[in-house]
Amino acid sequence: MPAVPPTRLKHLALASLCAASALALTACGPVGQAAEEGGEPTSESGPYPGLSGPEVLNKAITTTKKATALRLKVSMKTADGPVRGDLAVDTKGDCAGTLHMGTEGTTELIKTGDTVYLRFDEKMLRSQTEGSSEAETQAALDALLGKWVQEKADAEDAKDLAQFCDLDSYLEGFKADDTEAKRAGGSTVNGTPTVVLEESYRGEKATAHVAAKGTPYLLRFQVTGGAEPIDMTFSEFDEPVPVKKPAKKDVVDLD
């Protein structure tokens, strides 16, 4: 039985990066064209006075990419079904969190150093033993349900999931200096006031929320109107990732 569903995990990773790149016009597909000379008029009042929409977004991208750690929450629809994730990740490659793969089930993830710990709910275990006999499925449930599976991060069954623990891979999709983002008023994200920036292209709308007070982090990014809408929020910048190895009695070492 494979430890993880690599196809769906890889799809989520790629889709997340493409969506994260939408406002920044990377190779995943543009949501607009580069701002023309002169660009959007600057705002003379409110947060970031004197800065245009592209300048505010570029400031947020530059600042957010300097973060050594953050918490990412993502909710999206894919061709394989709805996906949700809640992960704390850092630039060292450590992470901890949960991935919900629609009808496939839920996977808990901890990565510390070069070791990955995975724990699957019953729905996920059953989905991965589909086509097996009832006896084989029950044997898998008896061995793994409620237990953490320990593997090397570069193991075939774990490497796709380990990619979710690379903070740089999430942030590298955001590129500054190439956007037509327009100011669209203000809002809040988890109680923090934000400047809202929007850009539209071929029926899709990308919306970015930049912190209006304090450090100008990118706090939320959404793409709506397309075939695979996505909603990402970022928080807990530079805070240590809560990585704690499971107790040995709760670990199954597949190696």
C-alpha positions in Angstrom: 0.0 0.0 0.0 1.5 3.4 -0.9 1.9 5.7 2.1 0.5 8.8 0.3 -1.5 9.6 -2.8 1.3 11.2 -4.8 -0.8 12.2 -7.8 -3.2 14.4 -5.7 -0.4 15.8 -3.6 1.7 16.8 -6.6 -1.4 18.3 -8.2 -2.1 20.4 -5.1 1.5 21.6 -4.9 1.6 22.7 -8.5 -1.9 24.2 -8.4 -1.0 26.2 -5.2 2.1 27.6 -6.8 0.4 28.5 -10.0 -2.4 30.3 -8.2 0.1 32.0 -6.0 1.8 33.3 -9.1 -1.3 34.6 -10.8 -1.0 38.3 -9.8 2.7 38.1 -10.5 2.4 36.9 -14.1 4.7 33.9 -14.0 4.8 30.9 -16.4 1.7 29.4 -14.8 -0.5 31.8 -16.8 -1.1 35.6 -16.7 -4.0 37.3 -15.0 -3.1 40.5 -16.8 -0.3 42.3 -18.6 2.5 44.3 -17.2 1.5 47.8 -16.0 1.9 50.4 -18.7 4.2 53.3 -18.1 2.7 55.6 -15.6 0.6 52.8 -14.1 -2.3 53.3 -11.6 -2.5 56.7 -9.9 -1.0 56.7 -6.4 -3.1 57.0 -3.3 -2.5 60.3 -1.4 -4.3 59.1 1.8 -4.9 56.0 3.8 -2.4 53.2 4.1 0.8 53.5 2.0 0.2 57.0 0.8 1.9 57.9 -2.5 2.1 54.2 -3.6 0.1 52.8 -6.5 -1.5 49.3 -6.4 1.5 47.6 -8.1 3.9 49.4 -5.7 1.9 48.2 -2.7 1.8 44.7 -3.9 5.5 44.7 -4.8 6.3 45.9 -1.3 4.2 43.1 0.2 5.8 40.4 -2.0 9.3 41.6 -1.2 8.6 41.7 2.6 6.8 38.3 2.7 9.5 36.5 0.8 12.0 37.5 3.6 9.9 35.5 6.2 11.8 32.6 7.7 8.6 30.8 8.6 4.8 31.2 8.3 1.5 29.4 8.5 -0.3 28.7 5.3 -4.0 27.9 5.0 -5.3 26.9 1.6 -8.7 25.9 0.3 -9.2 25.1 -3.4 -11.1 23.2 -5.9 -9.3 20.9 -8.3 -10.2 18.5 -11.1 -9.7 15.8 -8.4 -12.0 17.4 -5.9 -11.8 19.9 -3.1 -8.5 20.3 -1.1 -7.8 22.0 2.1 -4.5 22.4 3.9 -3.2 24.0 7.1 0.6 24.0 7.4 3.3 25.8 9.4 6.5 25.8 7.3 9.9 27.3 7.5 13.0 27.9 5.3 14.8 24.9 7.0 12.2 22.5 5.6 10.5 21.7 8.8 6.7 21.7 8.9 3.6 20.5 10.7 0.0 20.5 9.7 -2.9 18.8 8.0 -4.1 18.1 4.5 -7.7 17.2 3.6 -8.0 15.6 0.2 -11.8 15.8 -0.5 -13.3 12.4 -0.6 -9.8 10.8 -0.2 -9.5 11.6 3.4 -7.1 13.4 5.8 -3.4 13.2 6.3 -1.5 14.8 9.2 2.1 15.7 8.5 5.2 16.4 10.5 8.7 16.9 8.9 11.8 17.5 11.0 15.2 17.3 9.4 15.2 14.5 6.8 12.4 12.5 8.5 8.7 12.7 7.7 5.9 11.5 9.9 2.5 10.8 8.4 -0.8 9.9 10.0 -3.9 8.9 7.9 -7.5 8.8 8.9 -9.6 5.7 8.1 -11.0 7.3 5.0 -7.5 7.9 3.6 -6.3 4.4 4.5 -9.3 2.8 2.8 -8.9 5.0 -0.3 -5.3 3.8 -0.6 -6.3 0.2 -0.3 -9.1 0.4 -2.8 -9.1 -2.8 -4.9 -7.5 -4.9 -2.2 -9.3 -7.7 -0.4 -11.2 -6.9 2.8 -8.6 -8.9 4.7 -5.8 -6.8 3.3 -7.7 -3.5 4.0 -8.3 -4.6 7.6 -4.7 -5.5 8.0 -3.7 -2.0 6.9 -6.2 -0.5 9.2 -5.0 -2.6 12.2 -1.4 -1.7 11.5 -1.7 2.0 10.7 -4.9 3.6 12.0 -4.0 6.0 14.8 -0.3 5.5 14.1 2.4 7.7 12.6 4.2 6.3 9.6 7.9 7.3 9.6 9.9 7.6 6.4 12.8 9.4 5.0 11.8 12.7 3.3 13.3 11.5 0.0 11.5 8.1 0.0 9.3 7.5 -3.0 6.1 7.4 -1.0 6.9 10.5 1.0 8.8 12.9 -1.2 5.7 14.5 -2.8 4.3 15.3 0.6 7.6 16.5 1.8 7.5 19.2 -0.9 4.8 20.9 1.1 7.5 21.7 3.7 9.6 23.9 1.5 8.6 27.5 2.3 10.7 28.9 -0.6 8.7 26.8 -3.1 5.5 28.6 -1.9 7.0 32.1 -2.0 9.1 31.9 -5.2 5.9 31.9 -7.3 5.3 35.5 -6.2 7.2 37.9 -8.5 7.4 41.6 -8.0 7.4 44.4 -10.6 5.0 42.9 -13.2 1.4 43.5 -12.3 -1.6 45.7 -13.0 -3.1 45.3 -9.5 -5.5 48.1 -8.6 -6.4 49.4 -5.2 -9.9 48.2 -4.3 -10.5 49.6 -0.8 -9.9 47.9 2.5 -10.9 44.9 4.4 -9.6 42.7 7.3 -7.9 39.3 7.5 -8.1 37.6 10.9 -8.8 41.0 12.5 -5.9 42.8 10.8 -6.8 45.7 8.5 -5.8 45.3 4.9 -5.4 47.1 1.7 -7.2 45.1 -1.1 -5.7 44.8 -4.5 -7.4 43.3 -7.5 -6.6 42.2 -11.1 -8.8 40.5 -13.6 -8.1 38.5 -16.8 -10.4 36.3 -19.0 -13.1 35.8 -16.4 -10.7 35.2 -13.4 -10.1 37.7 -10.6 -7.1 37.7 -8.4 -7.4 39.5 -5.1 -4.5 40.2 -2.7 -4.8 41.5 0.9 -1.8 43.4 2.3 -1.5 44.3 5.9 -2.4 48.0 6.3 -0.7 48.3 9.7 2.7 47.1 10.9 4.9 45.0 8.6 3.4 45.0 5.0 2.9 41.2 4.7 0.7 39.6 2.1 -2.0 38.1 4.3 -4.5 36.6 1.8 -4.5 35.7 -1.8 -7.6 34.5 -3.8 -8.4 33.5 -7.3 -12.1 33.3 -8.2 -14.1 32.8 -11.4 -11.9 30.1 -12.9 -12.0 26.3 -13.1 -9.9 26.0 -10.0 -10.6 28.8 -7.5 -8.2 29.1 -4.6 -8.0 30.9 -1.3 -4.7 31.2 0.6 -4.0 33.0 3.9 -0.6 33.6 5.5 0.0 34.3 9.2 2.4 33.6 12.1 5.4 35.1 10.2 8.8 34.2 11.6 7.3 32.1 14.4 8.9 28.8 15.2 7.2 25.8 13.5 5.6 23.6 16.3 7.5 20.4 15.3 7.3 17.7 17.9 8.3 14.1 17.1 5.6 11.5 17.9 6.2 9.1 20.7 8.0 6.0 19.6 5.1 3.8 20.7 2.9 5.6 18.1 5.3 5.3 15.2 5.5 2.6 12.5 8.8 2.7 10.6 8.3 1.5 7.0 12.0 1.5 6.5 
